[in-house]
Amino acid sequence: MTASFTEQWITSKDHTPALVGLLTTLVCLLLFGPDRFLIPAMLVITLILTLLRGRLTGEKEGSR
């Protein structure tokens, strides 16, 4: 987990994806425990980043 976070933090100007991944992983770890947190965390991270995709890529709403 720390290697992915560190790599994302260093290579990106926008730290939103790294922070989403870190916070989501920690919340899922607390909710589901160490044996069952990974799949829910990945699903929630994917959902949040999909919803934020336009903001993260700099696209304006409605443009393609």
N, C-alpha and C positions, 0 to 999 in steps of 0.2 A: 504494500500500500504506500509506504513512504517514498519508494523509488518512483512510482507513477506520479504522485503528488509533486515531488521535487522536479521531475522532468517537465511536467506541465507548467509549473510555476516559473521555471527558468526560461522556457522557450516561448512563452506567450506574454504579450503585453496586457491582455485582459485576463485577470485571474479568476473570473467568474466560474469557468468550468472546473478549475482545481478546487475552489472553495465549495462548489456544489457537491463535488465528489467526496471531499473530506467530511463535510457536515452531514451529508446523507448517510455515509458509511457509519459515522459515529452514532447517529440517531438509530439506524437499523441495528447496530451492535447492541445498543441499550435495550431496544424493544424485543429483539428476537434471540439475543444471546450469541455467543461466539460460534456455536455449531450451525446456526441457521440464518445468519445475517446477510450472506453474500448475494444470493439470488434476489431477495427483496431490494437490497441496496442497488444492484445493477439495474433492476427494473425502474426504480424511482429516479435514479440518475438519468437514465435514457429518457424517461418521460419529461423531467424538468428541462434537460438540454434541448429536447425537441420543441418544447413550448417556448424556450428562449432563443431558438435558432435564428430568427430574424434579427433580434437585437444583437446577438453575438457576431453575426456576419455583416452587420451594418446595413442591411436592406431596409428600405422603407416599406411599410405595410401597403399591400396592394401592387407593388412593383415586381416584375419578373424579368 
